[in-house]
Amino acid sequence: MQNKENKTTESSDKTKHEIAVKKTFLKGLTMADKENFSKERVMLSDGNITVYDIEGNKIKGMKLMQAMKSGNYIPEYYVDKNNDIKVAVLRTATDAEKKKMNITQDMSNEYKNKEKELRDMAKEEENKIKETKDMLNQ
């Protein structure tokens, strides 16, 4: 029984150590206040912010794009002493966050559809005005 407890403790200590080692990329940084960045659009793909998964592995390029488009992850931002974002850590989104993202996406799609509808209507009106002018000039 004692051996089983030792293995559990040893395994737990190893996991804690692995997590601590992998989190060294956050040294000197603090988690950003969500209020400061919630209204800003932070670009993760421009290379100015290093992105990691929750286990400390760097994510970039197509893998980053796929993770963000999936709607399964939320970036947590970490800032330096000047309050500049230096690191983003992608964590798994909660069900509530996923639902919120879906609603936001639906609203965005609806807006785009309405915007296109208005552009089409304006184009149609322009064509009617042109037709009328052409008829009057004949």
N, CA, C and O atoms as a GROMACS GRO file, in nm:
protein
  552
    1MET      N    1   0.083  -0.119   0.000
    1MET     CA    2   0.000   0.000   0.000
    1MET      C    3   0.088   0.125   0.000
    1MET      O    4   0.058   0.223  -0.069
    2GLN      N    5   0.193   0.122   0.076
    2GLN     CA    6   0.283   0.235   0.083
    2GLN      C    7   0.346   0.263  -0.054
    2GLN      O    8   0.364   0.378  -0.092
    3ASN      N    9   0.378   0.158  -0.127
    3ASN     CA   10   0.438   0.170  -0.259
    3ASN      C   11   0.344   0.242  -0.355
    3ASN      O   12   0.387   0.326  -0.434
    4LYS      N   13   0.215   0.209  -0.348
    4LYS     CA   14   0.114   0.272  -0.434
    4LYS      C   15   0.105   0.421  -0.404
    4LYS      O   16   0.096   0.502  -0.496
    5GLU      N   17   0.107   0.458  -0.276
    5GLU     CA   18   0.103   0.599  -0.237
    5GLU      C   19   0.225   0.674  -0.288
    5GLU      O   20   0.214   0.786  -0.338
    6ASN      N   21   0.342   0.611  -0.277
    6ASN     CA   22   0.466   0.674  -0.325
    6ASN      C   23   0.460   0.698  -0.475
    6ASN      O   24   0.503   0.803  -0.522
    7LYS      N   25   0.406   0.600  -0.550
    7LYS     CA   26   0.396   0.616  -0.695
    7LYS      C   27   0.302   0.732  -0.729
    7LYS      O   28   0.330   0.810  -0.820
    8THR      N   29   0.191   0.742  -0.657
    8THR     CA   30   0.096   0.850  -0.681
    8THR      C   31   0.160   0.985  -0.653
    8THR      O   32   0.147   1.078  -0.732
    9THR      N   33   0.229   0.995  -0.540
    9THR     CA   34   0.297   1.119  -0.504
    9THR      C   35   0.405   1.151  -0.606
    9THR      O   36   0.420   1.266  -0.648
   10GLU      N   37   0.481   1.049  -0.646
   10GLU     CA   38   0.588   1.068  -0.743
   10GLU      C   39   0.530   1.116  -0.877
   10GLU      O   40   0.584   1.208  -0.939
   11SER      N   41   0.422   1.054  -0.919
   11SER     CA   42   0.356   1.092  -1.045
   11SER      C   43   0.303   1.234  -1.038
   11SER      O   44   0.316   1.312  -1.132
   12SER      N   45   0.242   1.268  -0.924
   12SER     CA   46   0.187   1.402  -0.904
   12SER      C   47   0.297   1.507  -0.905
   12SER      O   48   0.283   1.613  -0.965
   13ASP      N   49   0.409   1.476  -0.837
   13ASP     CA   50   0.523   1.568  -0.834
   13ASP      C   51   0.581   1.588  -0.973
   13ASP      O   52   0.618   1.700  -1.011
   14LYS      N   53   0.589   1.478  -1.050
   14LYS     CA   54   0.643   1.487  -1.186
   14LYS      C   55   0.553   1.577  -1.272
   14LYS      O   56   0.602   1.661  -1.346
   15THR      N   57   0.423   1.559  -1.260
   15THR     CA   58   0.328   1.640  -1.336
   15THR      C   59   0.341   1.787  -1.298
   15THR      O   60   0.343   1.874  -1.385
   16LYS      N   61   0.349   1.814  -1.168
   16LYS     CA   62   0.365   1.953  -1.122
   16LYS      C   63   0.493   2.014  -1.177
   16LYS      O   64   0.496   2.130  -1.218
   17HIS      N   65   0.600   1.934  -1.177
   17HIS     CA   66   0.729   1.983  -1.228
   17HIS      C   67   0.719   2.012  -1.378
   17HIS      O   68   0.767   2.116  -1.424
   18GLU      N   69   0.658   1.919  -1.454
   18GLU     CA   70   0.643   1.940  -1.598
   18GLU      C   71   0.564   2.067  -1.627
   18GLU      O   72   0.599   2.144  -1.716
   19ILE      N   73   0.457   2.089  -1.551
   19ILE     CA   74   0.376   2.209  -1.570
   19ILE      C   75   0.459   2.332  -1.537
   19ILE      O   76   0.455   2.431  -1.611
   20ALA      N   77   0.533   2.328  -1.427
   20ALA     CA   78   0.616   2.442  -1.387
   20ALA      C   79   0.720   2.474  -1.494
   20ALA      O   80   0.742   2.590  -1.526
   21VAL      N   81   0.785   2.371  -1.548
   21VAL     CA   82   0.887   2.392  -1.651
   21VAL      C   83   0.823   2.452  -1.776
   21VAL      O   84   0.878   2.545  -1.836
   22LYS      N   85   0.709   2.399  -1.814
   22LYS     CA   86   0.644   2.448  -1.936
   22LYS      C   87   0.588   2.589  -1.919
   22LYS      O   88   0.568   2.658  -2.019
   23LYS      N   89   0.564   2.632  -1.799
   23LYS     CA   90   0.509   2.765  -1.775
   23LYS      C   91   0.617   2.872  -1.764
   23LYS      O   92   0.586   2.988  -1.737
   24THR      N   93   0.743   2.836  -1.785
   24THR     CA   94   0.850   2.935  -1.775
   24THR      C   95   0.834   3.046  -1.878
   24THR      O   96   0.888   3.155  -1.860
   25PHE      N   97   0.761   3.021  -1.986
   25PHE     CA   98   0.738   3.124  -2.087
   25PHE      C   99   0.653   3.239  -2.034
   25PHE      O  100   0.642   3.344  -2.098
   26LEU      N  101   0.593   3.220  -1.918
   26LEU     CA  102   0.511   3.326  -1.856
   26LEU      C  103   0.589   3.406  -1.753
   26LEU      O  104   0.535   3.498  -1.692
   27LYS      N  105   0.717   3.372  -1.733
   27LYS     CA  106   0.798   3.440  -1.632
   27LYS      C  107   0.805   3.590  -1.661
   27LYS      O  108   0.834   3.632  -1.773
   28GLY      N  109   0.777   3.670  -1.559
   28GLY     CA  110   0.781   3.816  -1.572
   28GLY      C  111   0.654   3.875  -1.632
   28GLY      O  112   0.645   3.996  -1.650
   29LEU      N  113   0.557   3.791  -1.663
   29LEU     CA  114   0.432   3.838  -1.722
   29LEU      C  115   0.318   3.815  -1.624
   29LEU      O  116   0.325   3.727  -1.538
   30THR      N  117   0.214   3.894  -1.638
   30THR     CA  118   0.094   3.874  -1.557
   30THR      C  119  -0.026   3.863  -1.650
   30THR      O  120  -0.027   3.917  -1.760
   31MET      N  121  -0.128   3.790  -1.602
   31MET     CA  122  -0.248   3.776  -1.684
   31MET      C  123  -0.313   3.913  -1.702
   31MET      O  124  -0.328   3.989  -1.606
   32ALA      N  125  -0.351   3.942  -1.824
   32ALA     CA  126  -0.410   4.072  -1.856
   32ALA      C  127  -0.550   4.082  -1.798
   32ALA      O  128  -0.622   3.984  -1.786
   33ASP      N  129  -0.585   4.203  -1.761
   33ASP     CA  130  -0.720   4.233  -1.716
   33ASP      C  131  -0.811   4.226  -1.839
   33ASP      O  132  -0.791   4.301  -1.934
   34LYS      N  133  -0.909   4.139  -1.837
   34LYS     CA  134  -0.996   4.120  -1.954
   34LYS      C  135  -1.064   4.248  -1.996
   34LYS      O  136  -1.090   4.268  -2.115
   35GLU      N  137  -1.093   4.334  -1.902
   35GLU     CA  138  -1.160   4.460  -1.935
   35GLU      C  139  -1.075   4.546  -2.027
   35GLU      O  140  -1.128   4.618  -2.112
   36ASN      N  141  -0.943   4.540  -2.012
   36ASN     CA  142  -0.854   4.624  -2.093
   36ASN      C  143  -0.851   4.582  -2.240
   36ASN      O  144  -0.832   4.666  -2.328
   37PHE      N  145  -0.870   4.453  -2.266
   37PHE     CA  146  -0.852   4.404  -2.402
   37PHE      C  147  -0.979   4.347  -2.464
   37PHE      O  148  -0.976   4.303  -2.578
   38SER      N  149  -1.090   4.346  -2.391
   38SER     CA  150  -1.211   4.285  -2.443
   38SER      C  151  -1.270   4.363  -2.560
   38SER      O  152  -1.335   4.304  -2.646
   39LYS      N  153  -1.248   4.493  -2.564
   39LYS     CA  154  -1.305   4.574  -2.672
   39LYS      C  155  -1.208   4.591  -2.789
   39LYS      O  156  -1.248   4.633  -2.898
   40GLU      N  157  -1.083   4.558  -2.767
   40GLU     CA  158  -0.982   4.566  -2.873
   40GLU      C  159  -0.980   4.436  -2.951
   40GLU      O  160  -1.011   4.329  -2.899
   41ARG      N  161  -0.943   4.447  -3.076
   41ARG     CA  162  -0.923   4.326  -3.156
   41ARG      C  163  -0.774   4.296  -3.155
   41ARG      O  164  -0.694   4.370  -3.212
   42VAL      N  165  -0.738   4.188  -3.091
   42VAL     CA  166  -0.598   4.150  -3.079
   42VAL      C  167  -0.566   4.052  -3.192
   42VAL      O  168  -0.633   3.949  -3.206
   43MET      N  169  -0.465   4.084  -3.271
   43MET     CA  170  -0.425   3.999  -3.383
   43MET      C  171  -0.317   3.901  -3.336
   43MET      O  172  -0.204   3.941  -3.305
   44LEU      N  173  -0.352   3.774  -3.332
   44LEU     CA  174  -0.256   3.673  -3.288
   44LEU      C  175  -0.166   3.627  -3.402
   44LEU      O  176  -0.059   3.573  -3.378
   45SER      N  177  -0.209   3.649  -3.524
   45SER     CA  178  -0.136   3.594  -3.639
   45SER      C  179  -0.028   3.686  -3.693
   45SER      O  180   0.043   3.649  -3.787
   46ASP      N  181  -0.013   3.806  -3.636
   46ASP     CA  182   0.085   3.900  -3.692
   46ASP      C  183   0.228   3.877  -3.642
   46ASP      O  184   0.320   3.944  -3.688
   47GLY      N  185   0.246   3.784  -3.550
   47GLY     CA  186   0.380   3.749  -3.504
   47GLY      C  187   0.432   3.830  -3.387
   47GLY      O  188   0.537   3.797  -3.333
   48ASN      N  189   0.361   3.934  -3.346
   48ASN     CA  190   0.405   4.016  -3.233
   48ASN      C  191   0.374   3.950  -3.099
   48ASN      O  192   0.436   3.982  -2.997
   49ILE      N  193   0.279   3.858  -3.100
   49ILE     CA  194   0.238   3.789  -2.978
   49ILE      C  195   0.268   3.641  -2.997
   49ILE      O  196   0.225   3.580  -3.096
   50THR      N  197   0.341   3.582  -2.903
   50THR     CA  198   0.369   3.439  -2.910
   50THR      C  199   0.251   3.365  -2.850
   50THR      O  200   0.202   3.401  -2.743
   51VAL      N  201   0.205   3.262  -2.919
   51VAL     CA  202   0.087   3.187  -2.875
   51VAL      C  203   0.129   3.046  -2.834
   51VAL      O  204   0.205   2.979  -2.903
   52TYR      N  205   0.075   3.003  -2.719
   52TYR     CA  206   0.102   2.870  -2.666
   52TYR      C  207  -0.029   2.799  -2.638
   52TYR      O  208  -0.132   2.863  -2.619
   53ASP      N  209  -0.024   2.665  -2.637
   53ASP     CA  210  -0.138   2.592  -2.586
   53ASP      C  211  -0.123   2.584  -2.434
   53ASP      O  212  -0.023   2.630  -2.379
   54ILE      N  213  -0.219   2.526  -2.370
   54ILE     CA  214  -0.221   2.523  -2.223
   54ILE      C  215  -0.105   2.441  -2.166
   54ILE      O  216  -0.070   2.455  -2.049
   55GLU      N  217  -0.045   2.355  -2.250
   55GLU     CA  218   0.067   2.273  -2.205
   55GLU      C  219   0.202   2.338  -2.231
   55GLU      O  220   0.306   2.280  -2.197
   56GLY      N  221   0.202   2.457  -2.291
   56GLY     CA  222   0.328   2.528  -2.312
   56GLY      C  223   0.392   2.506  -2.448
   56GLY      O  224   0.507   2.544  -2.469
   57ASN      N  225   0.318   2.446  -2.540
   57ASN     CA  226   0.371   2.425  -2.675
   57ASN      C  227   0.335   2.546  -2.762
   57ASN      O  228   0.221   2.593  -2.760
   58LYS      N  229   0.433   2.596  -2.839
   58LYS     CA  230   0.407   2.709  -2.928
   58LYS      C  231   0.311   2.667  -3.038
   58LYS      O  232   0.318   2.556  -3.092
   59ILE      N  233   0.221   2.759  -3.071
   59ILE     CA  234   0.126   2.737  -3.180
   59ILE      C  235   0.142   2.852  -3.277
   59ILE      O  236   0.141   2.968  -3.237
   60LYS      N  237   0.156   2.819  -3.405
   60LYS     CA  238   0.165   2.925  -3.504
   60LYS      C  239   0.116   2.873  -3.639
   60LYS      O  240   0.090   2.754  -3.656
   61GLY      N  241   0.106   2.965  -3.733
   61GLY     CA  242   0.069   2.929  -3.869
   61GLY      C  243  -0.069   2.868  -3.880
   61GLY      O  244  -0.164   2.911  -3.815
   62MET      N  245  -0.077   2.765  -3.963
   62MET     CA  246  -0.205   2.700  -3.991
   62MET      C  247  -0.266   2.637  -3.867
   62MET      O  248  -0.388   2.637  -3.851
   63LYS      N  249  -0.183   2.584  -3.780
   63LYS     CA  250  -0.233   2.523  -3.656
   63LYS      C  251  -0.305   2.628  -3.570
   63LYS      O  252  -0.409   2.599  -3.510
   64LEU      N  253  -0.249   2.748  -3.564
   64LEU     CA  254  -0.312   2.857  -3.489
   64LEU      C  255  -0.444   2.896  -3.554
   64LEU      O  256  -0.544   2.914  -3.485
   65MET      N  257  -0.443   2.910  -3.686
   65MET     CA  258  -0.566   2.947  -3.758
   65MET      C  259  -0.676   2.845  -3.733
   65MET      O  260  -0.791   2.882  -3.707
   66GLN      N  261  -0.641   2.717  -3.740
   66GLN     CA  262  -0.740   2.611  -3.719
   66GLN      C  263  -0.794   2.614  -3.576
   66GLN      O  264  -0.914   2.597  -3.555
   67ALA      N  265  -0.707   2.634  -3.481
   67ALA     CA  266  -0.750   2.638  -3.340
   67ALA      C  267  -0.847   2.754  -3.317
   67ALA      O  268  -0.949   2.737  -3.250
   68MET      N  269  -0.816   2.870  -3.373
   68MET     CA  270  -0.901   2.987  -3.351
   68MET      C  271  -1.034   2.974  -3.426
   68MET      O  272  -1.138   3.014  -3.374
   69LYS      N  273  -1.031   2.918  -3.546
   69LYS     CA  274  -1.154   2.903  -3.624
   69LYS      C  275  -1.245   2.795  -3.567
   69LYS      O  276  -1.366   2.798  -3.591
   70SER      N  277  -1.189   2.701  -3.492
   70SER     CA  278  -1.268   2.590  -3.440
   70SER      C  279  -1.372   2.636  -3.338
   70SER      O  280  -1.476   2.572  -3.322
   71GLY      N  281  -1.343   2.747  -3.270
   71GLY     CA  282  -1.435   2.794  -3.166
   71GLY      C  283  -1.422   2.715  -3.037
   71GLY      O  284  -1.503   2.731  -2.946
   72ASN      N  285  -1.320   2.632  -3.028
   72ASN     CA  286  -1.301   2.550  -2.908
   72ASN      C  287  -1.204   2.610  -2.808
   72ASN      O  288  -1.187   2.557  -2.698
   73TYR      N  289  -1.141   2.721  -2.845
   73TYR     CA  290  -1.037   2.778  -2.759
   73TYR      C  291  -1.058   2.927  -2.737
   73TYR      O  292  -1.113   2.998  -2.822
   74ILE      N  293  -1.013   2.972  -2.622
   74ILE     CA  294  -1.019   3.113  -2.584
   74ILE      C  295  -0.876   3.156  -2.551
   74ILE      O  296  -0.807   3.088  -2.475
   75PRO      N  297  -0.830   3.269  -2.606
   75PRO     CA  298  -0.697   3.316  -2.569
   75PRO      C  299  -0.699   3.390  -2.435
   75PRO      O  300  -0.785   3.474  -2.411
   76GLU      N  301  -0.605   3.357  -2.351
   76GLU     CA  302  -0.582   3.431  -2.227
   76GLU      C  303  -0.454   3.510  -2.251
   76GLU      O  304  -0.351   3.452  -2.286
   77TYR      N  305  -0.459   3.641  -2.233
   77TYR     CA  306  -0.345   3.726  -2.264
   77TYR      C  307  -0.260   3.753  -2.141
   77TYR      O  308  -0.311   3.768  -2.030
   78TYR      N  309  -0.128   3.758  -2.164
   78TYR     CA  310  -0.032   3.789  -2.059
   78TYR      C  311   0.048   3.911  -2.102
   78TYR      O  312   0.094   3.920  -2.216
   79VAL      N  313   0.062   4.004  -2.009
   79VAL     CA  314   0.126   4.132  -2.041
   79VAL      C  315   0.254   4.152  -1.961
   79VAL      O  316   0.277   4.090  -1.857
   80ASP      N  317   0.339   4.241  -2.015
   80ASP     CA  318   0.462   4.278  -1.944
   80ASP      C  319   0.432   4.396  -1.852
   80ASP      O  320   0.316   4.436  -1.837
   81LYS      N  321   0.535   4.450  -1.791
   81LYS     CA  322   0.516   4.560  -1.695
   81LYS      C  323   0.461   4.686  -1.761
   81LYS      O  324   0.407   4.773  -1.692
   82ASN      N  325   0.474   4.698  -1.895
   82ASN     CA  326   0.420   4.814  -1.968
   82ASN      C  327   0.277   4.790  -2.016
   82ASN      O  328   0.221   4.871  -2.090
   83ASN      N  329   0.220   4.677  -1.976
   83ASN     CA  330   0.084   4.638  -2.013
   83ASN      C  331   0.072   4.606  -2.163
   83ASN      O  332  -0.036   4.617  -2.221
   84ASP      N  333   0.184   4.566  -2.224
   84ASP     CA  334   0.184   4.523  -2.364
   84ASP      C  335   0.166   4.372  -2.367
   84ASP      O  336   0.233   4.299  -2.294
   85ILE      N  337   0.076   4.324  -2.452
   85ILE     CA  338   0.054   4.180  -2.463
   85ILE      C  339   0.177   4.116  -2.526
   85ILE      O  340   0.222   4.157  -2.633
   86LYS      N  341   0.229   4.016  -2.458
   86LYS     CA  342   0.347   3.945  -2.507
   86LYS      C  343   0.317   3.800  -2.541
   86LYS      O  344   0.377   3.743  -2.632
   87VAL      N  345   0.222   3.740  -2.467
   87VAL     CA  346   0.192   3.598  -2.483
   87VAL      C  347   0.040   3.577  -2.477
   87VAL      O  348  -0.030   3.645  -2.402
   88ALA      N  349  -0.006   3.483  -2.556
   88ALA     CA  350  -0.145   3.436  -2.546
   88ALA      C  351  -0.140   3.286  -2.522
   88ALA      O  352  -0.064   3.214  -2.588
   89VAL      N  353  -0.220   3.240  -2.429
   89VAL     CA  354  -0.230   3.097  -2.401
   89VAL      C  355  -0.372   3.055  -2.438
   89VAL      O  356  -0.469   3.109  -2.386
   90LEU      N  357  -0.383   2.958  -2.529
   90LEU     CA  358  -0.514   2.909  -2.570
   90LEU      C  359  -0.561   2.804  -2.471
   90LEU      O  360  -0.496   2.700  -2.452
   91ARG      N  361  -0.674   2.831  -2.410
   91ARG     CA  362  -0.734   2.733  -2.320
   91ARG      C  363  -0.866   2.687  -2.381
   91ARG      O  364  -0.924   2.755  -2.466
   92THR      N  365  -0.914   2.573  -2.336
   92THR     CA  366  -1.039   2.519  -2.386
   92THR      C  367  -1.154   2.610  -2.342
   92THR      O  368  -1.163   2.647  -2.225
   93ALA      N  369  -1.240   2.645  -2.437
   93ALA     CA  370  -1.354   2.731  -2.407
   93ALA      C  371  -1.459   2.653  -2.329
   93ALA      O  372  -1.478   2.533  -2.350
   94THR      N  373  -1.526   2.722  -2.239
   94THR     CA  374  -1.637   2.661  -2.166
   94THR      C  375  -1.758   2.651  -2.259
   94THR      O  376  -1.759   2.712  -2.366
   95ASP      N  377  -1.857   2.574  -2.220
   95ASP     CA  378  -1.979   2.563  -2.301
   95ASP      C  379  -2.045   2.699  -2.318
   95ASP      O  380  -2.094   2.731  -2.426
   96ALA      N  381  -2.047   2.779  -2.211
   96ALA     CA  382  -2.108   2.913  -2.219
   96ALA      C  383  -2.032   3.002  -2.318
   96ALA      O  384  -2.093   3.076  -2.394
   97GLU      N  385  -1.899   2.993  -2.316
   97GLU     CA  386  -1.818   3.073  -2.409
   97GLU      C  387  -1.840   3.029  -2.553
   97GLU      O  388  -1.847   3.112  -2.644
   98LYS      N  389  -1.851   2.897  -2.574
   98LYS     CA  390  -1.877   2.846  -2.708
   98LYS      C  391  -2.013   2.896  -2.758
   98LYS      O  392  -2.027   2.935  -2.874
   99LYS      N  393  -2.112   2.894  -2.669
   99LYS     CA  394  -2.245   2.941  -2.707
   99LYS      C  395  -2.240   3.089  -2.744
   99LYS      O  396  -2.299   3.131  -2.843
  100LYS      N  397  -2.170   3.167  -2.664
  100LYS     CA  398  -2.156   3.311  -2.690
  100LYS      C  399  -2.087   3.334  -2.825
  100LYS      O  400  -2.129   3.421  -2.902
  101MET      N  401  -1.981   3.257  -2.854
  101MET     CA  402  -1.911   3.271  -2.983
  101MET      C  403  -2.003   3.236  -3.099
  101MET      O  404  -2.000   3.302  -3.203
  102ASN      N  405  -2.086   3.132  -3.081
  102ASN     CA  406  -2.180   3.094  -3.187
  102ASN      C  407  -2.283   3.204  -3.212
  102ASN      O  408  -2.316   3.234  -3.326
  103ILE      N  409  -2.333   3.263  -3.104
  103ILE     CA  410  -2.430   3.372  -3.117
  103ILE      C  411  -2.366   3.490  -3.188
  103ILE      O  412  -2.425   3.549  -3.278
  104THR      N  413  -2.245   3.524  -3.148
  104THR     CA  414  -2.172   3.635  -3.211
  104THR      C  415  -2.150   3.607  -3.359
  104THR      O  416  -2.167   3.696  -3.442
  105GLN      N  417  -2.111   3.484  -3.392
  105GLN     CA  418  -2.089   3.448  -3.532
  105GLN      C  419  -2.218   3.455  -3.611
  105GLN      O  420  -2.220   3.504  -3.724
  106ASP      N  421  -2.328   3.407  -3.552
  106ASP     CA  422  -2.458   3.414  -3.619
  106ASP      C  423  -2.498   3.559  -3.646
  106ASP      O  424  -2.547   3.592  -3.754
  107MET      N  425  -2.475   3.645  -3.547
  107MET     CA  426  -2.508   3.787  -3.563
  107MET      C  427  -2.422   3.849  -3.673
  107MET      O  428  -2.471   3.929  -3.753
  108SER      N  429  -2.295   3.812  -3.677
  108SER     CA  430  -2.205   3.864  -3.779
  108SER      C  431  -2.250   3.820  -3.918
  108SER      O  432  -2.250   3.899  -4.012
  109ASN      N  433  -2.287   3.693  -3.931
  109ASN     CA  434  -2.334   3.641  -4.059
  109ASN      C  435  -2.463   3.710  -4.102
  109ASN      O  436  -2.481   3.743  -4.219
  110GLU      N  437  -2.553   3.731  -4.005
  110GLU     CA  438  -2.679   3.799  -4.034
  110GLU      C  439  -2.652   3.942  -4.081
  110GLU      O  440  -2.715   3.989  -4.176
  111TYR      N  441  -2.561   4.010  -4.014
  111TYR     CA  442  -2.524   4.147  -4.053
  111TYR      C  443  -2.469   4.149  -4.195
  111TYR      O  444  -2.507   4.234  -4.276
  112LYS      N  445  -2.379   4.056  -4.225
  112LYS     CA  446  -2.320   4.049  -4.360
  112LYS      C  447  -2.427   4.024  -4.465
  112LYS      O  448  -2.424   4.083  -4.573
  113ASN      N  449  -2.522   3.936  -4.434
  113ASN     CA  450  -2.630   3.908  -4.529
  113ASN      C  451  -2.717   4.031  -4.552
  113ASN      O  452  -2.754   4.061  -4.666
  114LYS      N  453  -2.750   4.102  -4.445
  114LYS     CA  454  -2.832   4.224  -4.458
  114LYS      C  455  -2.757   4.332  -4.534
  114LYS      O  456  -2.815   4.404  -4.615
  115GLU      N  457  -2.627   4.342  -4.507
  115GLU     CA  458  -2.545   4.441  -4.576
  115GLU      C  459  -2.543   4.412  -4.726
  115GLU      O  460  -2.553   4.504  -4.807
  116LYS      N  461  -2.529   4.287  -4.763
  116LYS     CA  462  -2.530   4.248  -4.904
  116LYS      C  463  -2.666   4.278  -4.966
  116LYS      O  464  -2.674   4.328  -5.078
  117GLU      N  465  -2.771   4.249  -4.893
  117GLU     CA  466  -2.907   4.276  -4.940
  117GLU      C  467  -2.925   4.426  -4.968
  117GLU      O  468  -2.983   4.463  -5.070
  118LEU      N  469  -2.876   4.510  -4.879
  118LEU     CA  470  -2.885   4.656  -4.898
  118LEU      C  471  -2.803   4.701  -5.019
  118LEU      O  472  -2.848   4.786  -5.096
  119ARG      N  473  -2.684   4.645  -5.035
  119ARG     CA  474  -2.601   4.680  -5.152
  119ARG      C  475  -2.671   4.641  -5.282
  119ARG      O  476  -2.670   4.716  -5.379
  120ASP      N  477  -2.732   4.522  -5.282
  120ASP     CA  478  -2.804   4.476  -5.401
  120ASP      C  479  -2.923   4.568  -5.432
  120ASP      O  480  -2.949   4.599  -5.548
  121MET      N  481  -2.993   4.610  -5.326
  121MET     CA  482  -3.106   4.702  -5.345
  121MET      C  483  -3.059   4.835  -5.401
  121MET      O  484  -3.122   4.891  -5.491
  122ALA      N  485  -2.949   4.886  -5.349
  122ALA     CA  486  -2.894   5.014  -5.396
  122ALA      C  487  -2.852   5.002  -5.543
  122ALA      O  488  -2.876   5.094  -5.621
  123LYS      N  489  -2.791   4.892  -5.579
  123LYS     CA  490  -2.749   4.869  -5.718
  123LYS      C  491  -2.871   4.864  -5.810
  123LYS      O  492  -2.870   4.920  -5.919
  124GLU      N  493  -2.975   4.797  -5.763
  124GLU     CA  494  -3.100   4.788  -5.840
  124GLU      C  495  -3.160   4.927  -5.860
  124GLU      O  496  -3.207   4.960  -5.969
  125GLU      N  497  -3.159   5.008  -5.754
  125GLU     CA  498  -3.211   5.146  -5.765
  125GLU      C  499  -3.128   5.227  -5.864
  125GLU      O  500  -3.184   5.301  -5.945
  126GLU      N  501  -2.997   5.213  -5.858
  126GLU     CA  502  -2.909   5.284  -5.952
  126GLU      C  503  -2.940   5.244  -6.096
  126GLU      O  504  -2.945   5.330  -6.185
  127ASN      N  505  -2.962   5.116  -6.119
  127ASN     CA  506  -2.995   5.068  -6.253
  127ASN      C  507  -3.129   5.125  -6.302
  127ASN      O  508  -3.142   5.162  -6.418
  128LYS      N  509  -3.228   5.132  -6.212
  128LYS     CA  510  -3.359   5.188  -6.248
  128LYS      C  511  -3.346   5.336  -6.284
  128LYS      O  512  -3.406   5.382  -6.381
  129ILE      N  513  -3.268   5.408  -6.205
  129ILE     CA  514  -3.247   5.552  -6.232
  129ILE      C  515  -3.179   5.569  -6.367
  129ILE      O  516  -3.217   5.656  -6.445
  130LYS      N  517  -3.080   5.486  -6.395
  130LYS     CA  518  -3.009   5.494  -6.523
  130LYS      C  519  -3.104   5.464  -6.639
  130LYS      O  520  -3.103   5.533  -6.741
  131GLU      N  521  -3.186   5.361  -6.622
  131GLU     CA  522  -3.284   5.326  -6.725
  131GLU      C  523  -3.380   5.442  -6.751
  131GLU      O  524  -3.410   5.475  -6.865
  132THR      N  525  -3.427   5.504  -6.643
  132THR     CA  526  -3.520   5.616  -6.655
  132THR      C  527  -3.453   5.732  -6.727
  132THR      O  528  -3.513   5.792  -6.817
  133LYS      N  529  -3.330   5.765  -6.690
  133LYS     CA  530  -3.256   5.874  -6.757
  133LYS      C  531  -3.237   5.843  -6.905
  133LYS      O  532  -3.254   5.930  -6.990
  134ASP      N  533  -3.200   5.718  -6.935
  134ASP     CA  534  -3.180   5.678  -7.074
  134ASP      C  535  -3.310   5.692  -7.154
  134ASP      O  536  -3.308   5.737  -7.268
  135MET      N  537  -3.423   5.654  -7.094
  135MET     CA  538  -3.553   5.666  -7.162
  135MET      C  539  -3.587   5.812  -7.187
  135MET      O  540  -3.639   5.846  -7.294
  136LEU      N  541  -3.559   5.899  -7.091
  136LEU     CA  542  -3.591   6.041  -7.104
  136LEU      C  543  -3.502   6.109  -7.208
  136LEU      O  544  -3.544   6.206  -7.271
  137ASN      N  545  -3.381   6.060  -7.225
  137ASN     CA  546  -3.287   6.121  -7.320
  137ASN      C  547  -3.306   6.071  -7.463
  137ASN      O  548  -3.237   6.119  -7.553
  138GLN      N  549  -3.395   5.979  -7.486
  138GLN     CA  550  -3.416   5.928  -7.623
  138GLN      C  551  -3.505   6.018  -7.704
  138GLN      O  552  -3.532   5.989  -7.820
   0.00000   0.00000   0.00000
